[in-house]
Amino acid sequence: MWPKIFGVVVFVVALPLAAVVVAIAMNRPMVFDPPGFSKRLAIYLQYNVAETTADPLLPELRIRRYRASEEEIKAAVEQAIRSFPRWRMIRTERDLGAYQVEATSLLWRFRDDLSILVIRSASDGVEVYLHSASRVGGGDLGANRARIIEFYEALERELGKGV
């Protein structure tokens, strides 16, 4: 009797919990950074969208500004998109600096949407806005936040190459 109960508990509770922990860990969760563990965990479990703003929920989602020409940024954006093996360009309006990308997650093969907008800043520089959204689910376990960070890192590598 007890082995059956233990098996059911493992199957119903432990395995799904382990899958969630692994998925969050794959997304580089930064759980101890501001605004703190409990707030970040709540965000990862409740939101399936992440976007860059001037005043974001998480500090790493602040809009980034670059001191390069708009054309250099657009070329770097396009190269950064191509550098991801599970990303597919859906739509490009280069003259507007708008890009639509479909990203497939590694673990569960979910298809998510990423929008990128390159805008000449009112002050000096070029701003790159990102909006990443899961197509399904109520929480993304931090996947959209991780996608934004990974894109910015790839963009900055491309800009460092002197596109």
N, C-alpha and C positions, 0 to 999 in steps of 0.2 A: 504494500500500500504506500509506504513512505517513498520508495523509489519512483513510483508513478507521480506522486505529488511533486517531488523534487524535479522530475523531468518536465512537468507542466510549467512549474515556476521558471525554470531555465528557459524553456521555449517561449513563454508568454512575456516574461519580464526581462530576464538577463540578456537574451540575444538582441531584442530591439534596442535596449539601453546601450549595449555595446556598439551597435550599428550607429546610433546617434553620436556617441562619444568619438568613434573613429571618423565619422563625417565631419564633425566640428574640428577635430584635430587636423584633418586634411586641409581645412580652410584657414590655417594659421590664425587662430582665434584671438590672440592678444588679450586673453581674458582678465589679466591683472592690470592692464593699462586703464587710464581714465575712460569712461566714468566708473569703472569698478566691475568686479566679477558678476554680481547679481544683475546689474543693469545690462551688461553685455549679453549675459546668458538670456535674459528676457528678450532683448532685441533679436538675437539669433533664432529664438523659438517663435517669436510673434510676427516678424516682418519677412516678407519675401521680395522686398525691393530695397535697393540701396542706390543713393544718388549723391553726387557732389553738390554741395551748397555752400553759401558763405557762412552759415551757422549750422553745421551738421550735428546729428545725434552722436556720432563718433568722430573724434578729431582727425583721424586719417582720411575722412571723406570730405575734407575741405577742398574747394576748387583750387586747381594748380594753375599758376601763371608762368609763362616762359618768355624769355627775352630772345626770341628768334623771329624770323619773318613768318608771316602766315603761311607762305608756300613751303617753307622748311618744316613747319609743324605738320601741315597736311601730308607731306611726303613721309614724315616720320610716323604719323598715325597709320597711314596705309601699310607701311612696312611692319609696324608693330602688330597690326591685325594679322598680317600674313604669317607672322612668326608663331602663332598659336595653332597647333595641329587640329584642334577640335573646334575651331572658329570658322565660320563661313560668312563672307560678305553677302548681305541680302540686298542692300541698296546703298548707292553712293550718290551724293549730290555735292561733288567736290567744290563747285563754285560757291555753294552755301556753307561748306565745311561740315556737312552732315553725313553721318555714316550709320547704317543699321547692320548689326551683326547678330548671327545666331550662334550661340555657344552651347556645346554639348558637355554635360558634366561627366567627369571621369568615372565616378563610382556607380551611379544609377542611370546614367545616360539620359538625364533630363535635358530637354532643349529649353534654353533661356534666351532672353533678348537683351542686347546691349546697344544703347544709343550713344553716339559720340558727337559732340558739337564743338567745333573750333571757331572761336569768336575773337576778333580784335578787341582788346580791352579798351575801356574808356580812357584809362590812363595809359601807361606804357606796357607793351607786351601783348601776348596772346593767351587767352584762357581756354582750357580744355575741360568741358563739362561732360560728365558721364552719368548714365542712368542704366542700371542693370536690374532686370526683373525676371523672376521665375514665372513660368507659365502655369505651374500647378503648385499646390501646397500653401499652407498658411504661414510657415516659417521656412527659412532657407538654410538654417544652421550656419549662417555667416558666408555662404557661397557667393552671394552678389557683392558683398563687401570685399571678399578676397579677390574676386574677378577685377574689381576696380583697381585695387592695389597692384595686382599683377600687370594690368594694362599700363598704369602709370610707370611702373618699373621698366617695362618693355619700351615705352615711349622715350623714357629718359636714356636708356641704352642706345636707342636709335639716334637721338639727338647728340649723344656723346660721340657717335661715329662720324658726325659732321655730314649729315644727310645732304 
